[in-house]
Amino acid sequence: MNHYDVFYHSMYKYKAIKRGFSWPGFFFGIFWALFNKLWIYAGWLFFWLFIWAISPIFFAKIEQDISIFVLSSLVGVLGGLIDIIGPGIIWLFVGFKGNSWLRCDLAYRGFKFIGPIDSTSPDAAIALTMEMNKKPASHDDMAR
């Protein structure tokens, strides 16, 4: 069972967002953000991926300019660590924050938070929420 937050909008109906780690966000990163129309977050991801991509050039230039061997080697090691660890940190960040980004985006677009629900899938969470929100027919409605 997963925990979902269910939202409702009169035009778009129901949406369910899982709480916790976003595996699609972790594996697909910027493409996941673009697919979900999270434009600002996709822009920030692009910015940090660009910084990561140019960091080897930056560190290589600093390493060449430093005349002290030990300091030069230290800068080279630091640059290598950033090359290896940088993308992992970015993807972990997207995985941990992705679903909260989706919840914030839904609230921004006018969706109303209905409540949390435990379910096996987003569709099942929506179905359970719709079932719970059905109003029982009153005696006046039955008399007509």
C-alpha positions in Angstrom: 0.0 0.0 0.0 1.2 3.5 -0.9 0.1 6.8 0.5 -1.5 9.2 -2.0 -2.7 12.8 -1.7 -5.9 13.3 -3.8 -6.7 16.6 -5.4 -9.9 17.7 -7.3 -10.5 20.4 -9.9 -13.9 20.9 -11.5 -12.5 21.0 -15.0 -9.7 18.4 -14.7 -11.4 16.1 -12.1 -9.2 14.1 -9.8 -5.5 13.6 -9.5 -3.6 11.4 -7.1 0.1 12.1 -6.2 2.1 9.5 -4.3 3.8 10.6 -1.1 7.5 9.8 -0.8 10.2 9.1 -3.3 9.5 9.7 -7.0 11.1 6.9 -9.0 10.2 8.3 -12.4 11.7 11.7 -11.3 14.8 9.9 -10.2 15.3 7.9 -13.4 14.1 10.5 -15.9 14.9 13.8 -14.2 14.5 16.7 -16.5 12.4 14.7 -19.0 10.0 13.8 -16.1 9.8 17.5 -15.1 9.1 18.5 -18.7 6.5 15.7 -19.2 4.7 17.0 -16.0 4.9 20.6 -17.2 7.0 21.6 -14.2 8.8 24.3 -16.3 10.6 26.2 -13.6 11.9 23.0 -12.0 13.0 21.7 -15.4 14.8 25.0 -16.0 16.7 24.7 -12.7 17.6 21.1 -13.5 18.9 22.2 -16.9 20.9 24.9 -15.2 22.5 22.5 -12.7 23.2 19.9 -15.4 24.8 22.6 -17.5 27.0 23.6 -14.5 27.9 19.9 -14.0 28.7 19.5 -17.7 31.1 22.5 -17.8 32.8 21.8 -14.5 35.5 19.6 -16.0 36.6 22.5 -18.2 36.7 24.8 -15.2 38.6 22.4 -13.0 41.1 21.6 -15.8 41.8 25.3 -16.3 42.4 25.8 -12.6 44.6 22.7 -12.4 46.8 24.0 -15.2 47.1 27.5 -13.7 48.2 26.2 -10.3 52.0 25.8 -10.1 52.1 23.9 -6.8 51.8 20.2 -7.5 49.9 19.2 -4.4 47.3 21.9 -4.8 47.0 21.1 -8.5 46.4 17.4 -7.7 43.8 18.3 -5.0 41.9 20.4 -7.5 42.0 17.6 -10.1 40.6 15.1 -7.5 37.9 17.5 -6.5 36.9 18.0 -10.1 36.8 14.2 -10.6 34.6 13.8 -7.6 32.2 16.4 -8.8 32.0 14.7 -12.2 31.2 11.4 -10.5 28.9 12.5 -7.7 27.2 15.6 -9.2 24.6 13.8 -11.4 23.7 11.4 -8.6 23.0 14.2 -6.2 20.8 16.0 -8.8 18.8 12.8 -9.5 18.4 12.0 -5.8 17.2 15.5 -5.2 14.6 15.2 -8.0 13.6 11.8 -6.6 13.1 13.1 -3.0 11.4 16.4 -4.1 9.5 15.5 -7.3 6.2 14.5 -5.8 6.1 17.6 -3.6 6.7 19.6 -6.7 3.7 18.0 -8.3 1.5 18.7 -5.3 2.6 22.3 -5.3 1.9 22.6 -9.0 -1.6 21.2 -8.6 -2.4 23.6 -5.8 -1.0 26.5 -7.9 -3.3 25.4 -10.8 -6.4 25.5 -8.6 -6.8 21.9 -7.5 -8.4 21.5 -4.1 -6.7 19.1 -1.7 -9.3 16.4 -0.8 -7.2 14.3 1.6 -4.7 11.5 2.0 -5.6 7.9 1.2 -3.9 4.5 1.3 -4.2 2.6 -2.0 -2.3 0.3 -4.4 -2.3 2.8 -7.3 -3.2 6.4 -8.2 -6.3 5.2 -10.1 -7.5 3.1 -7.1 -6.9 6.1 -4.8 -9.1 8.2 -7.0 -11.8 5.5 -7.2 -11.8 5.2 -3.4 -12.0 8.9 -3.0 -14.9 9.2 -5.4 -16.7 6.4 -3.6 -16.2 8.1 -0.2 -17.4 11.5 -1.5 -20.7 10.1 -2.9 -23.6 11.6 -1.1 -26.2 9.2 0.1 -29.6 10.0 -1.5 -31.9 11.9 0.9 -35.5 10.9 1.5 -36.7 14.0 -0.4 -34.7 12.8 -3.5 -36.3 9.3 -3.2 -39.8 10.7 -3.0 -39.6 12.4 -6.4 
